[in-house]
């Protein structure tokens, strides 16, 4: 990796090494159009922005980089999120509360943008079992909340 690219990666706080901090965690892995592989490292000490997807969003927007492919994983369970005609990738956290259970169920909500329609699935964490899938029109909040990263540019 050249020094200029490394400097930009460091500036945005993009994790490019799968290290012990990520061990036994459910994470996303994004393969970028410039050849960089980014790993989710939420709440790593020393980061101004604790959420890695938001850091990745800023990097992709400012440096005009897209996501070539995306997957989520927990140990050996890997789920590919990418669609070959994807215009962008979506990531969010989800939570469901059942009044008959004492604990909340936590989810990764991941998908792709195809012809202005978000196609996404809820995956229960950490094991990544699929809960349900849905489609909806893209909303302004998907951009303002930094949940959607477009392959070409972000508004």
N, C-alpha and C positions, 0 to 999 in steps of 0.2 A: 504494500500500500504506500502510495506516495505521501510525502509530508503534508501537502496541502489538504488532501482528503482526510488524513488522520487528524489534522488540526480542526477541521469542520466537525468530524465525528465527536471529538472531545468537547468542542464548544457546545454542541447540542446535547451532550450526555448520552449518546447512543451506545448501548452495550453491544459489542461485537465479539465477545468471547463467552462461551458457555462454561461458566466456572462454578465453584462450590456454592456460591450464593444462590444459584438457580436449582441446585440439586433437590430432588423430591418436591418440586413445585410445579403446578400447572402453569405453562407459559405459552405465549405465541412466539413464532419465529417468522420473521419477514425477510424474504429475499428481494433485494432492491434492484432497480434497473441499472444502477451503476456498479453492480457486482458485490455490494456490501451485504452481509447477513446480519440482521439486527435481532437481538433477543430481549424479551420482556424482563426487566429487572426492577419492577415497582418497589418503591420505598427503600432503595439502596442508599446508604449513607452518602452524603456529599452532593446529592442532586438538588438543584433549585426546584425542579418540577418532579414530584414523587411518582407520577404516572408515566410510565415509559411510552405508551401509545401517544400521549400528548407531545412528548419530546420528539417522537418519530414524525408526528404530524407536522410540527414546526420545521423539522429538518427537510422533509419531503417538499413542503410548500416553498420554503426559502431557497432551497438548492435545486428545485425543479427535478426531483427524483420521484419515481413511482415505485409501487410494489409489484414485482413480477409474479410472486407467489407467496402464499401465506398458509401456515398450518399452526394448529395448537397441539400441545402434547402434554401428557403426564406419564412419566416413565417411558414404557415402550409403546403406549397407546398414542398414535399420531393420527390426527384428522386433518385432511387437506381442505382448505376453505376456498381455494382459487377456482375460478371459472375461466376458460380460455378467452372469452370475449369481455371479461370484466372491465368496467370503466373505473372501478375503485374498490376499496376494501373497507369494511365496517367492523368496529370492535367496541363493545361496551360491557359493563358489568350488569348483571341482573340479580334480583333477589326475590324469592317467593316466600311468603309467610302463611303457614297453615295454622288456624287457631287451635287445632287439636294437637299440634306438635310444639315442643319446647324450643326447637332450634329452627332458624331460617335456613332455606336452601339457597346456596349461592351458585351463580351461573356465569359462564362466558357467553355473550351474545355476539356471534360472528357471522359475517356474510359478505356478499359482493353486490355491487351496483351494476345493473344491466338495464339499459334504456330508461334511465331515470327511475328505476324501481329497485328498492332494496330487497334482497332475498337473504334472509338470515335465519339462523337456528340457535336455540338455547341449548347449551351443553352444561350439565350439572358438574360442578367441580368438587373434588379434584379429579374424579375418575373419568370425566368427559362422556357421560352417557347422554344421549340425545333426548331432550324433553319434547320440543315441538319446533316446527318451522313455520315461517310466515313471510308474506310479501307486503310491501307498502310503498307508497310514493316517498321519494326523498324529501325531507323537510329542511328548512333553514337551520333549525337547531342541530341537525346532524353535522353541519359545518361549524357553527358557533361553539358547540360543545366539543369539537375536535374528535368526533366519533368516526367520521368518514374521511378517508384519504383517497383522493382521486389519483388516477395513474398519470394524467397529463398535467393538471394544475388544480389548485384549490382556490375558491373565491376569496 
